[in-house]
Amino acid sequence: LADPGANRYLRVTMDLEVTGDKKPEEEITRKTSQLRDTILMILPTKKFADIVSTEGKTALREELIGALNALLTASKVSRIYFKEFVIQ
């Protein structure tokens, strides 16, 4: 995490709910590297205080959805489900 002077890290796993007119899993599979890179560029910019609260996690979820949808054309991420969210 981006907290100055602190050695904190975030471990997160998530599921994406994706919708689309055609087969959205094909676009997701094709763009997995780009989607993963986008997520990994956003997460380290967050500070502990930004994501520790429920409101912070909701804001992070919305930011991720917007960034991922900017990469997709035939499908859209409609929801992100955090399966694991550990900050140390």
NUDO-452641 format. One record per atom (N, C-alpha, C): residue in three letters; atom name; x, y, z. Coordinates in steps of 0.02 Angstrom, whole numbers, plus 50000, padded with zeros to 5 digits. Layout:
N
type / atom / xx / yy / zz
ALA / CA / X / Y / Z
...
This chain:
88
type / atom / xx / yy / zz
LEU / N / 50042 / 49940 / 50000
LEU / CA / 50000 / 50000 / 50000
LEU / C / 50043 / 50062 / 50000
ALA / N / 50015 / 50118 / 49985
ALA / CA / 50052 / 50180 / 49974
ALA / C / 50063 / 50220 / 50038
ASP / N / 50057 / 50190 / 50096
ASP / CA / 50068 / 50226 / 50158
ASP / C / 50143 / 50240 / 50167
PRO / N / 50163 / 50303 / 50172
PRO / CA / 50234 / 50318 / 50180
PRO / C / 50260 / 50292 / 50247
GLY / N / 50318 / 50260 / 50244
GLY / CA / 50350 / 50235 / 50305
GLY / C / 50319 / 50173 / 50334
ALA / N / 50270 / 50146 / 50304
ALA / CA / 50237 / 50086 / 50330
ALA / C / 50248 / 50028 / 50282
ASN / N / 50257 / 49970 / 50309
ASN / CA / 50264 / 49910 / 50268
ASN / C / 50199 / 49871 / 50269
ARG / N / 50149 / 49898 / 50237
ARG / CA / 50084 / 49864 / 50234
ARG / C / 50075 / 49834 / 50165
TYR / N / 50039 / 49779 / 50164
TYR / CA / 50021 / 49752 / 50099
TYR / C / 49949 / 49730 / 50100
LEU / N / 49922 / 49724 / 50040
LEU / CA / 49853 / 49705 / 50031
LEU / C / 49851 / 49640 / 49991
ARG / N / 49814 / 49593 / 50016
ARG / CA / 49801 / 49531 / 49979
ARG / C / 49726 / 49529 / 49965
VAL / N / 49710 / 49527 / 49901
VAL / CA / 49640 / 49528 / 49882
VAL / C / 49628 / 49478 / 49826
THR / N / 49573 / 49441 / 49832
THR / CA / 49549 / 49400 / 49777
THR / C / 49478 / 49421 / 49764
MET / N / 49459 / 49418 / 49701
MET / CA / 49393 / 49442 / 49683
MET / C / 49365 / 49402 / 49625
ASP / N / 49300 / 49402 / 49621
ASP / CA / 49264 / 49375 / 49564
ASP / C / 49231 / 49434 / 49527
LEU / N / 49229 / 49429 / 49462
LEU / CA / 49197 / 49480 / 49421
LEU / C / 49132 / 49452 / 49394
GLU / N / 49079 / 49491 / 49399
GLU / CA / 49017 / 49474 / 49366
GLU / C / 49016 / 49514 / 49301
VAL / N / 49013 / 49478 / 49246
VAL / CA / 49020 / 49509 / 49180
VAL / C / 48958 / 49495 / 49138
THR / N / 48934 / 49546 / 49104
THR / CA / 48877 / 49539 / 49060
THR / C / 48897 / 49561 / 48989
GLY / N / 48860 / 49537 / 48941
GLY / CA / 48872 / 49557 / 48872
GLY / C / 48824 / 49522 / 48825
ASP / N / 48815 / 49551 / 48766
ASP / CA / 48770 / 49523 / 48716
ASP / C / 48797 / 49458 / 48687
LYS / N / 48862 / 49457 / 48677
LYS / CA / 48893 / 49398 / 48650
LYS / C / 48925 / 49359 / 48707
LYS / N / 48972 / 49318 / 48694
LYS / CA / 49004 / 49278 / 48745
LYS / C / 49056 / 49320 / 48782
PRO / N / 49038 / 49347 / 48841
PRO / CA / 49085 / 49391 / 48876
PRO / C / 49148 / 49355 / 48899
GLU / N / 49143 / 49290 / 48912
GLU / CA / 49202 / 49254 / 48937
GLU / C / 49259 / 49254 / 48885
GLU / N / 49241 / 49257 / 48821
GLU / CA / 49293 / 49260 / 48769
GLU / C / 49333 / 49324 / 48773
GLU / N / 49298 / 49381 / 48781
GLU / CA / 49333 / 49445 / 48786
GLU / C / 49374 / 49448 / 48851
ILE / N / 49346 / 49423 / 48905
ILE / CA / 49382 / 49423 / 48969
ILE / C / 49445 / 49380 / 48963
THR / N / 49440 / 49322 / 48933
THR / CA / 49498 / 49279 / 48924
THR / C / 49551 / 49313 / 48880
ARG / N / 49529 / 49344 / 48827
ARG / CA / 49575 / 49378 / 48781
ARG / C / 49611 / 49437 / 48814
LYS / N / 49577 / 49470 / 48860
LYS / CA / 49605 / 49531 / 48891
LYS / C / 49626 / 49521 / 48964
THR / N / 49634 / 49459 / 48985
THR / CA / 49652 / 49445 / 49055
THR / C / 49714 / 49483 / 49077
SER / N / 49766 / 49484 / 49037
SER / CA / 49828 / 49518 / 49056
SER / C / 49817 / 49592 / 49065
GLN / N / 49779 / 49623 / 49020
GLN / CA / 49765 / 49695 / 49026
GLN / C / 49723 / 49710 / 49088
LEU / N / 49673 / 49668 / 49100
LEU / CA / 49630 / 49679 / 49158
LEU / C / 49669 / 49671 / 49223
ARG / N / 49710 / 49619 / 49226
ARG / CA / 49751 / 49608 / 49286
ARG / C / 49800 / 49665 / 49297
ASP / N / 49831 / 49689 / 49243
ASP / CA / 49878 / 49744 / 49248
ASP / C / 49843 / 49807 / 49274
THR / N / 49784 / 49820 / 49250
THR / CA / 49746 / 49878 / 49273
THR / C / 49732 / 49874 / 49347
ILE / N / 49711 / 49816 / 49370
ILE / CA / 49698 / 49807 / 49442
ILE / C / 49762 / 49817 / 49482
LEU / N / 49817 / 49789 / 49458
LEU / CA / 49880 / 49794 / 49495
LEU / C / 49911 / 49863 / 49492
MET / N / 49889 / 49904 / 49446
MET / CA / 49912 / 49974 / 49445
MET / C / 49872 / 50017 / 49493
ILE / N / 49810 / 49999 / 49506
ILE / CA / 49767 / 50038 / 49550
ILE / C / 49779 / 50021 / 49623
LEU / N / 49783 / 49957 / 49640
LEU / CA / 49786 / 49937 / 49710
LEU / C / 49845 / 49968 / 49749
PRO / N / 49906 / 49970 / 49721
PRO / CA / 49961 / 49997 / 49760
PRO / C / 49958 / 50073 / 49771
THR / N / 49912 / 50106 / 49739
THR / CA / 49906 / 50179 / 49749
THR / C / 49864 / 50195 / 49810
LYS / N / 49832 / 50145 / 49839
LYS / CA / 49786 / 50156 / 49895
LYS / C / 49823 / 50156 / 49962
LYS / N / 49799 / 50197 / 50007
LYS / CA / 49825 / 50198 / 50075
LYS / C / 49779 / 50158 / 50120
PHE / N / 49805 / 50136 / 50176
PHE / CA / 49766 / 50098 / 50224
PHE / C / 49700 / 50133 / 50241
ALA / N / 49705 / 50198 / 50254
ALA / CA / 49645 / 50236 / 50273
ALA / C / 49594 / 50239 / 50217
ASP / N / 49617 / 50233 / 50155
ASP / CA / 49571 / 50236 / 50097
ASP / C / 49526 / 50174 / 50092
ILE / N / 49552 / 50116 / 50115
ILE / CA / 49517 / 50053 / 50102
ILE / C / 49497 / 50014 / 50163
VAL / N / 49510 / 50040 / 50222
VAL / CA / 49495 / 50002 / 50283
VAL / C / 49421 / 50001 / 50299
SER / N / 49385 / 50051 / 50280
SER / CA / 49313 / 50056 / 50296
SER / C / 49271 / 50024 / 50241
THR / N / 49209 / 50011 / 50257
THR / CA / 49162 / 49985 / 50207
THR / C / 49154 / 50035 / 50150
GLU / N / 49151 / 50099 / 50166
GLU / CA / 49145 / 50150 / 50114
GLU / C / 49206 / 50150 / 50069
GLY / N / 49265 / 50141 / 50098
GLY / CA / 49326 / 50138 / 50059
GLY / C / 49328 / 50079 / 50011
LYS / N / 49306 / 50022 / 50036
LYS / CA / 49303 / 49962 / 49993
LYS / C / 49252 / 49971 / 49937
THR / N / 49197 / 50004 / 49952
THR / CA / 49146 / 50017 / 49901
THR / C / 49174 / 50064 / 49848
ALA / N / 49210 / 50116 / 49869
ALA / CA / 49240 / 50163 / 49822
ALA / C / 49293 / 50128 / 49779
LEU / N / 49332 / 50084 / 49810
LEU / CA / 49382 / 50046 / 49772
LEU / C / 49347 / 50001 / 49721
ARG / N / 49295 / 49969 / 49740
ARG / CA / 49256 / 49925 / 49695
ARG / C / 49232 / 49966 / 49635
GLU / N / 49204 / 50024 / 49647
GLU / CA / 49178 / 50066 / 49592
GLU / C / 49235 / 50091 / 49547
GLU / N / 49291 / 50108 / 49577
GLU / CA / 49349 / 50130 / 49536
GLU / C / 49373 / 50073 / 49491
LEU / N / 49378 / 50014 / 49519
LEU / CA / 49400 / 49956 / 49481
LEU / C / 49351 / 49940 / 49424
ILE / N / 49287 / 49942 / 49439
ILE / CA / 49236 / 49928 / 49387
ILE / C / 49243 / 49978 / 49329
GLY / N / 49251 / 50041 / 49346
GLY / CA / 49259 / 50092 / 49293
GLY / C / 49321 / 50082 / 49251
ALA / N / 49376 / 50065 / 49284
ALA / CA / 49439 / 50055 / 49248
ALA / C / 49436 / 49992 / 49204
LEU / N / 49406 / 49939 / 49229
LEU / CA / 49401 / 49878 / 49190
LEU / C / 49354 / 49887 / 49131
ASN / N / 49299 / 49921 / 49142
ASN / CA / 49251 / 49932 / 49088
ASN / C / 49280 / 49975 / 49033
ALA / N / 49328 / 50018 / 49049
ALA / CA / 49361 / 50059 / 48998
ALA / C / 49401 / 50016 / 48949
LEU / N / 49419 / 49956 / 48970
LEU / CA / 49457 / 49910 / 48926
LEU / C / 49412 / 49864 / 48885
LEU / N / 49351 / 49857 / 48906
LEU / CA / 49306 / 49808 / 48874
LEU / C / 49261 / 49842 / 48823
THR / N / 49245 / 49806 / 48769
THR / CA / 49201 / 49834 / 48718
THR / C / 49137 / 49795 / 48711
ALA / N / 49141 / 49729 / 48710
ALA / CA / 49081 / 49687 / 48698
ALA / C / 49048 / 49664 / 48763
SER / N / 49080 / 49677 / 48819
SER / CA / 49053 / 49656 / 48883
SER / C / 49068 / 49710 / 48935
LYS / N / 49037 / 49702 / 48993
LYS / CA / 49046 / 49750 / 49047
LYS / C / 49049 / 49714 / 49114
VAL / N / 49092 / 49739 / 49158
VAL / CA / 49093 / 49714 / 49227
VAL / C / 49036 / 49749 / 49263
SER / N / 48988 / 49710 / 49287
SER / CA / 48932 / 49740 / 49322
SER / C / 48941 / 49739 / 49397
ARG / N / 48984 / 49695 / 49422
ARG / CA / 48993 / 49689 / 49494
ARG / C / 49059 / 49655 / 49508
ILE / N / 49091 / 49676 / 49563
ILE / CA / 49151 / 49643 / 49588
ILE / C / 49134 / 49617 / 49657
TYR / N / 49151 / 49554 / 49668
TYR / CA / 49141 / 49523 / 49733
TYR / C / 49209 / 49509 / 49764
PHE / N / 49224 / 49540 / 49820
PHE / CA / 49286 / 49527 / 49855
PHE / C / 49279 / 49461 / 49892
LYS / N / 49321 / 49413 / 49876
LYS / CA / 49320 / 49348 / 49909
LYS / C / 49368 / 49348 / 49968
GLU / N / 49421 / 49386 / 49962
GLU / CA / 49472 / 49392 / 50014
GLU / C / 49496 / 49464 / 50013
PHE / N / 49504 / 49494 / 50071
PHE / CA / 49526 / 49563 / 50076
PHE / C / 49565 / 49569 / 50142
VAL / N / 49630 / 49559 / 50138
VAL / CA / 49672 / 49557 / 50198
VAL / C / 49724 / 49613 / 50193
ILE / N / 49727 / 49654 / 50244
ILE / CA / 49777 / 49707 / 50248
ILE / C / 49822 / 49692 / 50307
GLN / N / 49887 / 49691 / 50295
GLN / CA / 49935 / 49681 / 50349
GLN / C / 49986 / 49736 / 50348
